[in-house]
């Protein structure tokens, strides 16, 4: 069995500079989670 521990509470959005340099990044949302494996 395993679960997920959420590392970031809110999604990380690209900066305005990143969007200016790369318009496709506008819709990107980075979420971070850690996989927890339970040992039984």
C-alpha positions, 0 to 999 in steps of 0.5 A: 500500500502507498499514499501521497504526502502533498509537499506544496499546498497550492500549485506553483504558477509560472512567473510573468517573465517565464510566460513572456519567454514561453507563452505555452507556460501560461497554463502550467501548474506544478504540484509536488507530492511524495509517494509514501510506501507503508511497510507492513 
